[in-house]
Amino acid sequence: MSTTHIVINLLGEVALLLWGIHMVRSGVLRAYGSNLRHALSRGLKTRGHAVLAGLGVTTLLQSSTATAMMATSFTADGAVGLVAALAMMLGANIGTTLITQALSFDITLVFPLLIFGGLVIFRRWSSGAAHDMGRVAIGLGLMLLSLHLLTETIEPVGASATALELLRALTRDPVLNLVLMALITWAAHSSVAAMLLILSLAAHGAIPLESGLAMVLGANLGSAINPLMAVARSAPAARRLPLGNLINRAVGCCLALPLLHFIQPGLLDISGDAARSIVNFHTGFNLVMALLFLPLLKPLAAWLTRTLPEQNASGDPGTPVYLDRSALATPAVALANASREALRMVDVVEEMLRGSHSVFHSDDKRLVSTICRMDDVLDRLNGEIHGYLAAINTENMGEEDTRRLAEIFSLTVNLEHIGDILDKNLMELAAKRIKHRLTLSADGLGQLDVMHAQLCEHLKLAVTVFMQGDLDMARRLVRGKEHFGEMERRAQRDHLRSVQKMEQESMETASIILDVVRDLKRIDTHIAAIAYPLLEENGNLKPSRLTS
């Protein structure tokens, strides 16, 4: 086989390996992405639990980078302490070694069964967790198949004296081996793929053991580069965890590289062959780094916080705070970010509602202008959130994530419509009243006060429904809409009954009150609509209210 043929085969086989890893990761994320995120957030309470959480999630996702992005979102939002997140990354690094350990055994007979069984499950169930787990099985089978093909391709290299001499000449310098494999791992976005390539080369004697050990260090270093580059333009708080993980890897490489010549004989005595020595060294290196750094995480976290201090908050309320672009490849993280940004829209709407209540009790023109400007903030946040949702990698989204995306979209659209009503309708009425110096009746103001209070209560219910998926709260919110409609009809009857007794000025104020009542009812309709996705999902909404 010619050198060109070997190189082409290697490129295709590595690509197949990467695709298999991608299928496993996307299948797990689709099936259990949200659950993994919740489990990870619960696990980041103490250092020991964080190590175990990182190990478990990385083993499932077959990617320490994906785990790092989840943990980075927690630390950037302040939901989890930096010390616990750094401990989680120590566990994630150990998790990648378990994957390599499992794949290093001779399981040639397994990959046909995985591919065939995965395909049957994938085709039998067109959606749901079973469909996604079929995808995972196919991905695992492709990973094992690619490893088998890599072994067959590299085997002739080990038998060629010329090729061996060339490879050993190229891999004589440990530092060059480390740098080269760090670049390969960074380019492949997978330390598992890099480790399997090293393992295949070592198994057939294509590289000396010491060179293979240096490459293992490079694979560990390269795997820490991608998470940092992904958040390079993010806020300082988002860069702390990836930088801390990179420091851990770099320090470990600096400590281990001079010792490789002395470690090599002992590894061979324990493991028996070069390939097994490389796999065991990979595991041992990450275990030692975890034990070494675990007591040092607190001072490391303090140094990272000083080095990357919080930026002053932007003075522009329309600037997104939580829409981290680096999380778009992980839907569970990206949707959590979008949810937090949507809650900022809720805060703006609540402030607008309270302001609209005050403006009918005073002649404050500046308050009218302030509320109108808040609608511009809502419009900008709504546009940013929708753009962010559109950019999420939907390929990795399961049914639960798809439903969550629809809920966020429904919430933001309804909030934006509420802002338009407050700006273009209620504030126009308020400005008209102030301009003509009209005084609303005590009864009319009393009705508006009750309705405003009811709206604020309904908005809180809507937030509970959105955040917790509480079905009872959703039903209560829709029933409240019916009660609000009755309040509107009662207000109309009261004012129409007394309209004949009014003078022209009084009729104008009554007209304003009726218009305000109508607009408040429209706002309540949009608030209640936030509960519709949950009610539809559970079969609690009728297709139509028509009797025939």
Secondary structure, DSSP 8 states (H G I E B T S, - for coil): --HHHHHHHHHHHHHHHHHHHHHHHHHHHHHHHHHHHHHHHHHTTSHHHHHHHHHHHHHHHT-HHHHHHHHHHHHHHTSS-HHHHHHHHHHHHHHHHHHHHHHTS--TTHHHHHHHHHHHHHHH-SSHHHHHHHHHHHHHHHHHHHHHHHHHHHHHHHH-HHHHHHHHHHT--HHHHHHHHHHHHHHHT-HHHHHHHHHHHHHTTSS-HHHHHHHHHHHHHHHTHHHHHHTTTS-HHHHHHHHHHHHHHHHHHHHHGGGHHHHHHHHHHHHSSHHHHHHHHHHHHHHHHHHHHGGGHHHHHHHHHHHS------S-TTS-SS--GGGTTSHHHHHHHHHHHHHHHHHHHHHHHHHHHHHTTS--HHHHHHHHHHHHHHHHHHHHHHHHHHHS-GGG--HHHHHHHHHHHHHHHHHHHHHHHIIIIIHHHHHHHHHTT----HHHHHHHHHHHHHHHHHHHHHHHHHHH--HHHHHHHHHHHHHHHHHHHHHHHHHHHHGGG--HHHHHHHHHHHHHHHHHHHHHHHHHHTTHHHHHHTT-S-S-----
